[in-house]
């Protein structure tokens, strides 16, 4: 009755609503540091749009998202036709996978990385080739990824910064990868966290678009712009894929409210800069704590920190939850991924974790 490929998969299980967790545990306050959301909310420009209620909900949204696409195109200096909108990057990943992959194909990704790449490959009957990240640095091994390409490879997914390691691939590494693979293999640079990247080595992939017609760049409004609840992301796609991807895309896949809010958010880069600064300082709070404890971690260019607790991560997750902090376990044995919160949230979570570790 259903695709056989679904027999090996499980539906995504979102975390419980904060109010439900609060009620079950009898806590007055819950701090969620598990999904890499922006602890500072969103731009006041977005708040004004939402308060004005300028969008009429009785009409379908602009299926083409023309105004938002024009603003994104102007912001990046690319053609409006190259902008593909999605209901978050999950939607964009699904659109690309559905349009490109067939049974017998394969994709290549880092391990660990964002789970949706392989999920949609499996649904389409494609295989996933996983290339382990460098254990010491957490960096994706782009040389090994290029070497793994075969005649059935359709996509190389490059999460940059990578989730959950927070590490980046440099301009030269990305360029070498692009030069090493055939033009019919798509290189998709998922840059959901790129605004947080402060490393001078972070690549300018837009400078490579004209040279490499197999390059796709993905960005989102869910992270630093604080619009995770509205589900809006986008990709810059090559000309040959414009029509095929729009055939697969649902006609009204992004809402009027999301389009208006994203347009307003994009216009407020001062808010973005404030969030970058706060995130950099927040990362340092965690670095100082982890260094004091001699705990292994990867230097992050994202808004989360991934580190080895030297203890059972699931047990620590549950103990932190009892103290009112939701974090992420299960991505690697003994490792936790914790979203960077506000300075006070970071300080309080660090104190809670320290009190737990002191009992071990």
N, C-alpha and C positions, 0 to 999 in steps of 0.2 A: 504493500500500500504506500510506503514511503521509500525514499532513497536508501539503499543499503548503507551508504556512507554515514548516515545518521546513527547507525547502530553503535558506533564507537564513540559517539559524542554525547555530551550532556549540555542541557540548557544553561545559559549564564545565570548565576544566582547572585543577584545584587544583595548588598548588606541590608540588614534590617533598618527601617526608618529610625532616625534618632529618637523620636518620641517613644517608640516601642522599646528600644534598648533602655532608655531612661526609666521607663515604667517597670520593666522586668527586673532591673537591677536596683531599683529604689534609689537612683541617683538624681540629684538636682541638676547636674550639668554633665554633658557629654561633649568631648572634643574629638571631632573626626579628623584624623590625620592618616587616612588610608587611600584616598582616591585622587590625590594630587590636585585638589581644587584650590582656588585662590582664597586665602583666609581674609583678604581685604575687600572681598565683594567685587563690585564692578564700578565703572566710571559713573560719575554723577550725570554725565551726558546720557547714559543709558537709563538711569533712574528717571530723568525728565521725560524721556520718550515713553517709558512705561506708565508714568503717572498721568501723562496727557491722554493716554489711550487713543492715540491718533489713528490706530489701525482698526478698520471695520472688520469684525470677525464673522460677519454674515456672508462675506465674499471669499472665494478662493484666493490664496496668495498668488503673486506673480510667479508662475511656474518657472520662468526663466531667471528670476531673481535679478532683473536687469540692473537696478540701482546699486545693489550691493556688489554685484559683479563688476560694474563700472568703477566703483570706488576701490575695490581690491586691485583691479587691473592698474588703475592710476597709481596706487600706493606702491606697487611692485614694478611698474613700468613695463607691463606686458599687455598683450591683446586681450580684450574682454572675452573674445571667443574661446580663449584658452582656460577660462575659469570654470571649473565644475563645482557646484555647490552640493553639500551633503548634510543630512541630519546628523551632524557630528562626523568625525573621521571614521567611525564604525561603518556608517552608511557608505562613505567613499570607498572603503576597503571592500565592502560587499559588492558595490557597483563594478569596480575594476575586476574583482575575482570572477564575478558572474560573466562579464563580457569577454574575458581573456582566457580563462582556464577551462580545459576539457579533461575528461578522464584519461589518465596516462601521462599528463603533464606533471611538472614538478615546480616547486618554488624553493628558494634558498633563503634562510634566515639565520640570525644569530641565536645562540642559546645561552642564557635565557633572553627572551625579548617579548614583545607584546603578543598576547595569545590569539588575537583575532586574525592575524595573517594565516596561521595554519588552520584555524577553525574553518575559514571560508574556502581554503584550498581543499580541505577534506570534503566539505559539502559538495564541491564541484567535481570530486573524484580525482583530484590531483594529490601528489605526494609532497611531503615536506622534508627537505634536506636541512638538518640543523648543524650549524658549525659553532662549537663551543667558543665562548669569549675567552680571552686571555685570563687565566685564573688569577694572576698577580695584579693586573691592571684593570680588569673588567672591560677592556676594549674589544670591540668586534674585530674579528680576523678577516679583513676584506680580501687579503691574498688567498686565503683558504676558500673563501666564498667564490672567488673568481675561478679557482681551480676545480671547484665542484660542479661547474656548469657543464651540462651535456646537451644532447640534441633535443631533449624533452623539457629543458628549462625554459619557463616563460617569464618568471619574475624573480628578482632579487629584492627582498625587503630590507631596507637599511633604516633602522630606527635611530635617529641622530638628533639630539641625545637619546641614548638607548634607555628603554624602560624594561627592567628595573635598575640597571646598573648606574644610570646617570652619566655615563661616559660618552665621549664623542669620537667621531672619525674626522681626520683633518682634511683640508683641501686637497693635498697631494694624494692622500689615501683614496679619497673619493674619485679624483681624476684618474688615478691608476686603475681603479676598478672599472670605470667607464671605458677606458682605453683597452681593457683586457677582455671584454666580453663582446659577443656579436651584437649588432644593432637591433636584432629581433628579440633580444632579451631586455625586458623592462627593468630599469633600476628605479625603484620608488623610494625617495628620501622622505621618510615620515618625520617631520620637524615640529611635532606638536609642542615641544618644550624649548624651541630654539631661542625664544626671547630671553630665557633665563641663562643662556650660555654666555659666560663672560670670558671664556678662554680665547686668546688671540688666534688659536689654531682652528676655531670653528669655521667651517667652509662657507663660501658664498656660492651656493648651488645655482642661483639665478644667473650668475656669470657663465654657467656652463650650458644653459638651455639651448642656445643657438647652435652650439657645436654638437650636441648629443640629442638626437630626436627620440631616443629611447628613455629619456629622463623625465620622471614625474616628481613634482614637489608637493607635499601635503602640509597644510597648516590648519590651525583650529582656533576658534574663539572660546573653547571650553576651559582653557588653562589660565594664562595670565590675564585675559580679558574678562574672566569671571562669568562666562555665560554657559556653564556646563548644563544648567537646568533648561536651557532653550535649545540645545542640540544644534550647533551650526559649525561646520568646517568646510574646507575647500581644497581643491587640488589644481595645480597648473599642469595642463596636459598637452601633449604634442598634437599637432593638427590632424594626423591620421586617426586619432582616437576620439576626436570631438564628437562625431556623429555616432559611432558605436556606443560610447559611454552614455550619451544622452538618450539613446534608445533604451538602454537598460534602466537608467534612472527613472524613478517614479515621477509622474507629471508634476505633482505638488509636494515634493519631498522636504521642503523647508517652509516653515510657517511665516506669515506676514510679520508677526511680532519678532521672531528670530532675525529676519532680514533687517528690520528697522533697528533693532538693538545692536546688531553686529556693525551696521553702518555707523551708528553713533559711537560705538566702542572704538572702532578703527580711527576715528577722528581725534581721540584723546590719547595721544602718545605720552603726555606728561604723566598720566596715571600709570601707564606701562612702566615708565622709567622709575617711578616711586616703588612699584612692586619689585622690580629688578633689584634695586638697592636694598630693600627690606629682606628679600630672599637671600642675597649674598651674605648679609649680616646673620641671618638665621642659620645658614649653612655653617658659618664659623662657630656658632654656639654648639652645634653638634660635633664639629671637628674637635673643638677643645675638650668636650666631654669624652669622646671616643679615644682621643690621644691620651688623656689622663688614665683611662681604663686599659690602655694598650689593646684596644679592640680593632680588628681589621675592617676597613671600609674603603669604598672607592670615592675619589674626589668627584663631586657631582657638578655637572653643568645644567642641572634640571632643578625642579622645586621639590626634590625628595632626596633622601639619603638611604643607601643600601649598605648594611653592615652585618658582620658576623658577631652574634651575641655570645658564642661559645656555650650556649645552652639550647634547650629545646625551644624553638621559636613559637610553636603552637602554644606551649605552656605559658610563655611570656606574653603572647597575644592575649590569652584569657586572663592573666593576672593584670595586665594593663587595662583590659576592658572593665574589670572589677573596680579599677580606680578611675574609670571614666574616660579612657583614651582608646579610640579605635585606630589600630594601625594595620599593616598588611604583613601576614606571614604566608608560608606555603610556596614561596617562589624559589627557595633554595634551603636545604636543611640548615637550621640554626640561624638563618639570616632573617632580618626584618627590613622592610621598606617603610620609612616614615616620612610623610609629607611635611615640608617646612611650613610651620604656622607663623603666627605673630610672635614677637619676641617673648611675650608672657606665656603663650601657649608652648613654645619650645622649652622655655625654662621649667615650666610645670611638668611637662612630659618627661624631660630629662631627670627631674627630681624623682618622679614616680618610678621610672625605670631603674634609677640608681638604688632606690630603696628596695626594689625587688632583687636586683643583682647582689646586693649586700647580704641577702639572706641565703644565697646559694653556696 
